[in-house]
């Protein structure tokens, strides 16, 4: 891989790290909101939707992290 492509991929990694941070912030905020839901509302649709959103955001974080790792490995080739 030439230096130009390595630089472009390094830029992609920086963008993915930014996306990771933004997604993590959103996930943390959703978790905080979920924690503030009163006990008597924990079985509601809203509670379930919030749990599902958190699960999806955590999955997205895992995939972003995997993408960063794959790109880093490609750069080292």
Biopython code that builds the backbone (N, CA, C, O; Angstrom):
import numpy as np
from Bio.PDB.StructureBuilder import StructureBuilder

atoms = [
    (1, "UNK", "N", (0.864, -1.170, 0.000)),
    (1, "UNK", "CA", (0.000, 0.000, 0.000)),
    (1, "UNK", "C", (0.908, 1.230, 0.000)),
    (1, "UNK", "O", (1.890, 1.311, 0.738)),
    (2, "UNK", "N", (0.543, 2.172, -0.848)),
    (2, "UNK", "CA", (1.369, 3.377, -0.909)),
    (2, "UNK", "C", (0.978, 4.374, 0.185)),
    (2, "UNK", "O", (-0.050, 4.226, 0.846)),
    (3, "UNK", "N", (1.821, 5.387, 0.357)),
    (3, "UNK", "CA", (1.617, 6.362, 1.431)),
    (3, "UNK", "C", (0.325, 7.156, 1.279)),
    (3, "UNK", "O", (-0.305, 7.509, 2.275)),
    (4, "UNK", "N", (-0.075, 7.440, 0.038)),
    (4, "UNK", "CA", (-1.306, 8.192, -0.192)),
    (4, "UNK", "C", (-2.528, 7.419, 0.323)),
    (4, "UNK", "O", (-3.393, 7.986, 0.990)),
    (5, "UNK", "N", (-2.587, 6.129, 0.006)),
    (5, "UNK", "CA", (-3.709, 5.310, 0.483)),
    (5, "UNK", "C", (-3.656, 5.138, 2.002)),
    (5, "UNK", "O", (-4.692, 5.139, 2.667)),
    (6, "UNK", "N", (-2.449, 4.992, 2.544)),
    (6, "UNK", "CA", (-2.317, 4.899, 4.011)),
    (6, "UNK", "C", (-2.841, 6.171, 4.680)),
    (6, "UNK", "O", (-3.536, 6.108, 5.694)),
    (7, "UNK", "N", (-2.500, 7.325, 4.100)),
    (7, "UNK", "CA", (-2.968, 8.591, 4.664)),
    (7, "UNK", "C", (-4.488, 8.680, 4.592)),
    (7, "UNK", "O", (-5.135, 9.084, 5.558)),
    (8, "UNK", "N", (-5.056, 8.305, 3.452)),
    (8, "UNK", "CA", (-6.523, 8.328, 3.311)),
    (8, "UNK", "C", (-7.188, 7.421, 4.340)),
    (8, "UNK", "O", (-8.193, 7.794, 4.945)),
    (9, "UNK", "N", (-6.632, 6.242, 4.534)),
    (9, "UNK", "CA", (-7.205, 5.316, 5.507)),
    (9, "UNK", "C", (-7.002, 5.822, 6.933)),
    (9, "UNK", "O", (-7.849, 5.585, 7.794)),
    (10, "UNK", "N", (-5.912, 6.503, 7.192)),
    (10, "UNK", "CA", (-5.711, 7.117, 8.507)),
    (10, "UNK", "C", (-6.774, 8.177, 8.755)),
    (10, "UNK", "O", (-7.257, 8.328, 9.877)),
    (11, "UNK", "N", (-7.139, 8.913, 7.707)),
    (11, "UNK", "CA", (-8.225, 9.896, 7.830)),
    (11, "UNK", "C", (-9.546, 9.202, 8.140)),
    (11, "UNK", "O", (-10.335, 9.687, 8.951)),
    (12, "UNK", "N", (-9.783, 8.069, 7.493)),
    (12, "UNK", "CA", (-11.007, 7.298, 7.758)),
    (12, "UNK", "C", (-11.034, 6.847, 9.218)),
    (12, "UNK", "O", (-12.074, 6.913, 9.872)),
    (13, "UNK", "N", (-9.895, 6.389, 9.724)),
    (13, "UNK", "CA", (-9.821, 5.961, 11.121)),
    (13, "UNK", "C", (-10.161, 7.123, 12.052)),
    (13, "UNK", "O", (-10.888, 6.937, 13.028)),
    (14, "UNK", "N", (-9.648, 8.309, 11.764)),
    (14, "UNK", "CA", (-9.971, 9.474, 12.587)),
    (14, "UNK", "C", (-11.475, 9.759, 12.564)),
    (14, "UNK", "O", (-12.066, 10.071, 13.598)),
    (15, "UNK", "N", (-12.090, 9.652, 11.390)),
    (15, "UNK", "CA", (-13.534, 9.880, 11.283)),
    (15, "UNK", "C", (-14.317, 8.815, 12.051)),
    (15, "UNK", "O", (-15.302, 9.125, 12.721)),
    (16, "UNK", "N", (-13.876, 7.564, 11.951)),
    (16, "UNK", "CA", (-14.554, 6.489, 12.671)),
    (16, "UNK", "C", (-14.417, 6.671, 14.179)),
    (16, "UNK", "O", (-15.357, 6.400, 14.926)),
    (17, "UNK", "N", (-13.267, 7.123, 14.620)),
    (17, "UNK", "CA", (-13.093, 7.382, 16.059)),
    (17, "UNK", "C", (-14.020, 8.507, 16.518)),
    (17, "UNK", "O", (-14.554, 8.466, 17.626)),
    (18, "UNK", "N", (-14.205, 9.500, 15.668)),
    (18, "UNK", "CA", (-15.142, 10.577, 15.985)),
    (18, "UNK", "C", (-16.570, 10.038, 16.036)),
    (18, "UNK", "O", (-17.334, 10.371, 16.941)),
    (19, "UNK", "N", (-16.922, 9.209, 15.063)),
    (19, "UNK", "CA", (-18.251, 8.591, 15.048)),
    (19, "UNK", "C", (-18.448, 7.715, 16.280)),
    (19, "UNK", "O", (-19.535, 7.691, 16.856)),
    (20, "UNK", "N", (-17.408, 6.999, 16.684)),
    (20, "UNK", "CA", (-17.484, 6.165, 17.878)),
    (20, "UNK", "C", (-17.787, 7.025, 19.098)),
    (20, "UNK", "O", (-18.664, 6.702, 19.900)),
    (21, "UNK", "N", (-17.053, 8.118, 19.226)),
    (21, "UNK", "CA", (-17.243, 9.006, 20.369)),
    (21, "UNK", "C", (-18.658, 9.585, 20.406)),
    (21, "UNK", "O", (-19.280, 9.642, 21.466)),
    (22, "UNK", "N", (-19.157, 10.007, 19.263)),
    (22, "UNK", "CA", (-20.503, 10.573, 19.199)),
    (22, "UNK", "C", (-21.556, 9.521, 19.532)),
    (22, "UNK", "O", (-22.526, 9.807, 20.235)),
    (23, "UNK", "N", (-21.365, 8.317, 19.032)),
    (23, "UNK", "CA", (-22.300, 7.227, 19.297)),
    (23, "UNK", "C", (-22.255, 6.838, 20.771)),
    (23, "UNK", "O", (-23.292, 6.573, 21.380)),
    (24, "UNK", "N", (-21.068, 6.804, 21.335)),
    (24, "UNK", "CA", (-20.912, 6.476, 22.746)),
    (24, "UNK", "C", (-21.609, 7.510, 23.631)),
    (24, "UNK", "O", (-22.234, 7.159, 24.632)),
    (25, "UNK", "N", (-21.497, 8.781, 23.256)),
    (25, "UNK", "CA", (-22.170, 9.849, 24.000)),
    (25, "UNK", "C", (-23.682, 9.661, 23.957)),
    (25, "UNK", "O", (-24.358, 9.803, 24.975)),
    (26, "UNK", "N", (-24.211, 9.340, 22.775)),
    (26, "UNK", "CA", (-25.650, 9.108, 22.635)),
    (26, "UNK", "C", (-26.087, 7.896, 23.446)),
    (26, "UNK", "O", (-27.144, 7.915, 24.077)),
    (27, "UNK", "N", (-25.283, 6.852, 23.430)),
    (27, "UNK", "CA", (-25.606, 5.640, 24.186)),
    (27, "UNK", "C", (-25.604, 5.930, 25.685)),
    (27, "UNK", "O", (-26.504, 5.500, 26.406)),
    (28, "UNK", "N", (-24.602, 6.653, 26.148)),
    (28, "UNK", "CA", (-24.539, 7.011, 27.570)),
    (28, "UNK", "C", (-25.753, 7.841, 27.986)),
    (28, "UNK", "O", (-26.310, 7.634, 29.064)),
    (29, "UNK", "N", (-26.158, 8.772, 27.137)),
    (29, "UNK", "CA", (-27.325, 9.605, 27.440)),
    (29, "UNK", "C", (-28.588, 8.758, 27.503)),
    (29, "UNK", "O", (-29.437, 8.970, 28.369)),
    (30, "UNK", "N", (-28.713, 7.810, 26.598)),
    (30, "UNK", "CA", (-29.889, 6.930, 26.598)),
    (30, "UNK", "C", (-29.890, 6.045, 27.844)),
    (30, "UNK", "O", (-30.940, 5.809, 28.443)),
    (31, "UNK", "N", (-28.715, 5.558, 28.232)),
    (31, "UNK", "CA", (-28.619, 4.747, 29.449)),
    (31, "UNK", "C", (-28.990, 5.575, 30.683)),
    (31, "UNK", "O", (-29.671, 5.082, 31.582)),
    (32, "UNK", "N", (-28.545, 6.821, 30.721)),
    (32, "UNK", "CA", (-28.914, 7.704, 31.833)),
    (32, "UNK", "C", (-30.420, 7.925, 31.883)),
    (32, "UNK", "O", (-31.023, 7.898, 32.956)),
    (33, "UNK", "N", (-31.027, 8.144, 30.712)),
    (33, "UNK", "CA", (-32.482, 8.336, 30.649)),
    (33, "UNK", "C", (-33.206, 7.075, 31.110)),
    (33, "UNK", "O", (-34.206, 7.155, 31.823)),
    (34, "UNK", "N", (-32.706, 5.921, 30.705)),
    (34, "UNK", "CA", (-33.320, 4.653, 31.099)),
    (34, "UNK", "C", (-33.235, 4.474, 32.615)),
    (34, "UNK", "O", (-34.187, 4.016, 33.246)),
    (35, "UNK", "N", (-32.101, 4.835, 33.186)),
    (35, "UNK", "CA", (-31.917, 4.707, 34.636)),
    (35, "UNK", "C", (-32.865, 5.608, 35.422)),
    (35, "UNK", "O", (-33.184, 5.314, 36.574)),
    (36, "UNK", "N", (-33.317, 6.699, 34.813)),
    (36, "UNK", "CA", (-34.207, 7.641, 35.504)),
    (36, "UNK", "C", (-35.681, 7.276, 35.385)),
    (36, "UNK", "O", (-36.528, 7.912, 36.012)),
    (37, "UNK", "N", (-35.995, 6.260, 34.587)),
    (37, "UNK", "CA", (-37.393, 5.841, 34.455)),
    (37, "UNK", "C", (-37.823, 5.204, 35.771)),
    (37, "UNK", "O", (-37.148, 4.306, 36.275)),
    (38, "UNK", "N", (-38.933, 5.660, 36.328)),
    (38, "UNK", "CA", (-39.407, 5.103, 37.610)),
    (38, "UNK", "C", (-39.698, 3.608, 37.505)),
    (38, "UNK", "O", (-40.017, 3.095, 36.432)),
    (39, "UNK", "N", (-39.581, 2.929, 38.634)),
    (39, "UNK", "CA", (-39.789, 1.477, 38.675)),
    (39, "UNK", "C", (-41.145, 1.059, 38.119)),
    (39, "UNK", "O", (-41.254, 0.029, 37.453)),
    (40, "UNK", "N", (-42.174, 1.851, 38.389)),
    (40, "UNK", "CA", (-43.519, 1.463, 37.949)),
    (40, "UNK", "C", (-43.707, 1.581, 36.435)),
    (40, "UNK", "O", (-44.719, 1.119, 35.908)),
    (41, "UNK", "N", (-42.753, 2.190, 35.728)),
    (41, "UNK", "CA", (-42.845, 2.319, 34.273)),
    (41, "UNK", "C", (-41.850, 1.420, 33.541)),
    (41, "UNK", "O", (-41.709, 1.520, 32.322)),
    (42, "UNK", "N", (-41.170, 0.555, 34.261)),
    (42, "UNK", "CA", (-40.124, -0.250, 33.635)),
    (42, "UNK", "C", (-40.651, -1.336, 32.705)),
    (42, "UNK", "O", (-39.875, -1.881, 31.921)),
    (43, "UNK", "N", (-41.892, -1.661, 32.758)),
    (43, "UNK", "CA", (-42.455, -2.659, 31.853)),
    (43, "UNK", "C", (-43.132, -2.058, 30.633)),
    (43, "UNK", "O", (-43.753, -2.781, 29.854)),
    (44, "UNK", "N", (-43.026, -0.759, 30.456)),
    (44, "UNK", "CA", (-43.743, -0.081, 29.376)),
    (44, "UNK", "C", (-43.015, -0.214, 28.043)),
    (44, "UNK", "O", (-41.850, -0.608, 27.980)),
    (45, "UNK", "N", (-43.743, 0.128, 26.977)),
    (45, "UNK", "CA", (-43.154, 0.116, 25.633)),
    (45, "UNK", "C", (-41.967, 1.067, 25.552)),
    (45, "UNK", "O", (-40.949, 0.747, 24.939)),
    (46, "UNK", "N", (-42.099, 2.220, 26.161)),
    (46, "UNK", "CA", (-41.016, 3.212, 26.127)),
    (46, "UNK", "C", (-39.735, 2.657, 26.737)),
    (46, "UNK", "O", (-38.642, 2.873, 26.214)),
    (47, "UNK", "N", (-39.883, 1.948, 27.837)),
    (47, "UNK", "CA", (-38.729, 1.338, 28.501)),
    (47, "UNK", "C", (-38.080, 0.306, 27.574)),
    (47, "UNK", "O", (-36.858, 0.275, 27.424)),
    (48, "UNK", "N", (-38.903, -0.528, 26.962)),
    (48, "UNK", "CA", (-38.398, -1.535, 26.029)),
    (48, "UNK", "C", (-37.717, -0.918, 24.824)),
    (48, "UNK", "O", (-36.689, -1.417, 24.365)),
    (49, "UNK", "N", (-38.283, 0.166, 24.307)),
    (49, "UNK", "CA", (-37.675, 0.853, 23.171)),
    (49, "UNK", "C", (-36.320, 1.440, 23.546)),
    (49, "UNK", "O", (-35.378, 1.407, 22.755)),
    (50, "UNK", "N", (-36.234, 1.967, 24.742)),
    (50, "UNK", "CA", (-34.973, 2.527, 25.213)),
    (50, "UNK", "C", (-33.921, 1.429, 25.370)),
    (50, "UNK", "O", (-32.765, 1.616, 24.991)),
    (51, "UNK", "N", (-34.316, 0.300, 25.919)),
    (51, "UNK", "CA", (-33.387, -0.836, 26.050)),
    (51, "UNK", "C", (-32.897, -1.304, 24.681)),
    (51, "UNK", "O", (-31.714, -1.590, 24.494)),
    (52, "UNK", "N", (-33.827, -1.377, 23.731)),
    (52, "UNK", "CA", (-33.468, -1.809, 22.377)),
    (52, "UNK", "C", (-32.521, -0.815, 21.719)),
    (52, "UNK", "O", (-31.576, -1.211, 21.037)),
    (53, "UNK", "N", (-32.771, 0.471, 21.922)),
    (53, "UNK", "CA", (-31.883, 1.502, 21.366)),
    (53, "UNK", "C", (-30.473, 1.361, 21.938)),
    (53, "UNK", "O", (-29.486, 1.475, 21.212)),
    (54, "UNK", "N", (-30.391, 1.113, 23.236)),
    (54, "UNK", "CA", (-29.089, 0.937, 23.880)),
    (54, "UNK", "C", (-28.371, -0.284, 23.309)),
    (54, "UNK", "O", (-27.176, -0.227, 23.022)),
    (55, "UNK", "N", (-29.091, -1.373, 23.148)),
    (55, "UNK", "CA", (-28.502, -2.579, 22.559)),
    (55, "UNK", "C", (-27.977, -2.301, 21.151)),
    (55, "UNK", "O", (-26.871, -2.710, 20.798)),
    (56, "UNK", "N", (-28.782, -1.604, 20.355)),
    (56, "UNK", "CA", (-28.370, -1.290, 18.987)),
    (56, "UNK", "C", (-27.157, -0.365, 18.957)),
    (56, "UNK", "O", (-26.261, -0.536, 18.131)),
    (57, "UNK", "N", (-27.130, 0.609, 19.854)),
    (57, "UNK", "CA", (-25.987, 1.522, 19.903)),
    (57, "UNK", "C", (-24.723, 0.794, 20.341)),
    (57, "UNK", "O", (-23.642, 1.055, 19.813)),
    (58, "UNK", "N", (-24.848, -0.111, 21.296)),
    (58, "UNK", "CA", (-23.688, -0.892, 21.715)),
    (58, "UNK", "C", (-23.182, -1.788, 20.588)),
    (58, "UNK", "O", (-21.975, -1.966, 20.425)),
    (59, "UNK", "N", (-24.101, -2.348, 19.816)),
    (59, "UNK", "CA", (-23.708, -3.155, 18.662)),
    (59, "UNK", "C", (-22.992, -2.287, 17.622)),
    (59, "UNK", "O", (-22.001, -2.713, 17.030)),
    (60, "UNK", "N", (-23.493, -1.084, 17.407)),
    (60, "UNK", "CA", (-22.845, -0.162, 16.473)),
    (60, "UNK", "C", (-21.432, 0.173, 16.948)),
    (60, "UNK", "O", (-20.500, 0.228, 16.146)),
    (61, "UNK", "N", (-21.276, 0.395, 18.255)),
    (61, "UNK", "CA", (-19.947, 0.678, 18.801)),
    (61, "UNK", "C", (-18.994, -0.480, 18.537)),
    (61, "UNK", "O", (-17.841, -0.268, 18.162)),
    (62, "UNK", "N", (-19.473, -1.696, 18.732)),
    (62, "UNK", "CA", (-18.637, -2.874, 18.451)),
    (62, "UNK", "C", (-18.220, -2.925, 16.986)),
    (62, "UNK", "O", (-17.072, -3.239, 16.672)),
    (63, "UNK", "N", (-19.148, -2.617, 16.100)),
    (63, "UNK", "CA", (-18.857, -2.681, 14.666)),
    (63, "UNK", "C", (-17.907, -1.569, 14.238)),
    (63, "UNK", "O", (-17.035, -1.787, 13.396)),
    (64, "UNK", "N", (-18.071, -0.386, 14.809)),
    (64, "UNK", "CA", (-17.140, 0.706, 14.505)),
    (64, "UNK", "C", (-15.740, 0.323, 14.963)),
    (64, "UNK", "O", (-14.762, 0.541, 14.247)),
    (65, "UNK", "N", (-15.649, -0.250, 16.163)),
    (65, "UNK", "CA", (-14.358, -0.684, 16.696)),
    (65, "UNK", "C", (-13.743, -1.756, 15.792)),
    (65, "UNK", "O", (-12.542, -1.726, 15.522)),
    (66, "UNK", "N", (-14.559, -2.697, 15.328)),
    (66, "UNK", "CA", (-14.072, -3.731, 14.410)),
    (66, "UNK", "C", (-13.567, -3.118, 13.108)),
    (66, "UNK", "O", (-12.531, -3.532, 12.588)),
    (67, "UNK", "N", (-14.290, -2.140, 12.583)),
    (67, "UNK", "CA", (-13.881, -1.485, 11.336)),
    (67, "UNK", "C", (-12.532, -0.794, 11.521)),
    (67, "UNK", "O", (-11.662, -0.879, 10.655)),
    (68, "UNK", "N", (-12.363, -0.112, 12.651)),
    (68, "UNK", "CA", (-11.089, 0.554, 12.919)),
    (68, "UNK", "C", (-9.956, -0.470, 12.942)),
    (68, "UNK", "O", (-8.902, -0.248, 12.347)),
    (69, "UNK", "N", (-10.173, -1.577, 13.619)),
    (69, "UNK", "CA", (-9.151, -2.618, 13.709)),
    (69, "UNK", "C", (-8.798, -3.180, 12.338)),
    (69, "UNK", "O", (-7.622, -3.379, 12.030)),
    (70, "UNK", "N", (-9.799, -3.434, 11.523)),
    (70, "UNK", "CA", (-9.563, -3.976, 10.178)),
    (70, "UNK", "C", (-8.762, -3.001, 9.317)),
    (70, "UNK", "O", (-7.844, -3.400, 8.599)),
    (71, "UNK", "N", (-9.113, -1.747, 9.395)),
    (71, "UNK", "CA", (-8.408, -0.742, 8.596)),
    (71, "UNK", "C", (-6.962, -0.593, 9.085)),
    (71, "UNK", "O", (-6.038, -0.466, 8.282)),
    (72, "UNK", "N", (-6.780, -0.611, 10.417)),
    (72, "UNK", "CA", (-5.419, -0.536, 10.951)),
    (72, "UNK", "C", (-4.571, -1.707, 10.470)),
    (72, "UNK", "O", (-3.400, -1.531, 10.134)),
    (73, "UNK", "N", (-5.157, -2.898, 10.436)),
    (73, "UNK", "CA", (-4.446, -4.076, 9.930)),
    (73, "UNK", "C", (-4.109, -3.905, 8.450)),
    (73, "UNK", "O", (-3.012, -4.264, 8.024)),
    (74, "UNK", "N", (-5.025, -3.369, 7.674)),
    (74, "UNK", "CA", (-4.779, -3.163, 6.248)),
    (74, "UNK", "C", (-3.639, -2.173, 6.019)),
    (74, "UNK", "O", (-2.837, -2.349, 5.103)),
    (75, "UNK", "N", (-3.568, -1.144, 6.840)),
    (75, "UNK", "CA", (-2.510, -0.145, 6.709)),
    (75, "UNK", "C", (-1.140, -0.765, 6.963)),
    (75, "UNK", "O", (-0.151, -0.371, 6.345)),
    (76, "UNK", "N", (-1.086, -1.729, 7.868)),
    (76, "UNK", "CA", (0.185, -2.344, 8.224)),
    (76, "UNK", "C", (0.681, -3.322, 7.165)),
    (76, "UNK", "O", (1.840, -3.736, 7.207)),
    (77, "UNK", "N", (-0.155, -3.690, 6.238)),
    (77, "UNK", "CA", (0.252, -4.657, 5.188)),
    (77, "UNK", "C", (1.189, -4.038, 4.196)),
    (77, "UNK", "O", (1.623, -4.706, 3.257)),
]
sb = StructureBuilder()
sb.init_structure("model")
sb.init_model(0)
sb.init_chain("A")
sb.init_seg("    ")
for serial, (resi, resn, name, xyz) in enumerate(atoms, 1):
    if name == "N":
        sb.init_residue(resn, " ", resi, " ")
    sb.init_atom(name, np.array(xyz, "f"), 0.0, 1.0, " ", f" {name:<3s}", serial, name[0])
structure = sb.get_structure()
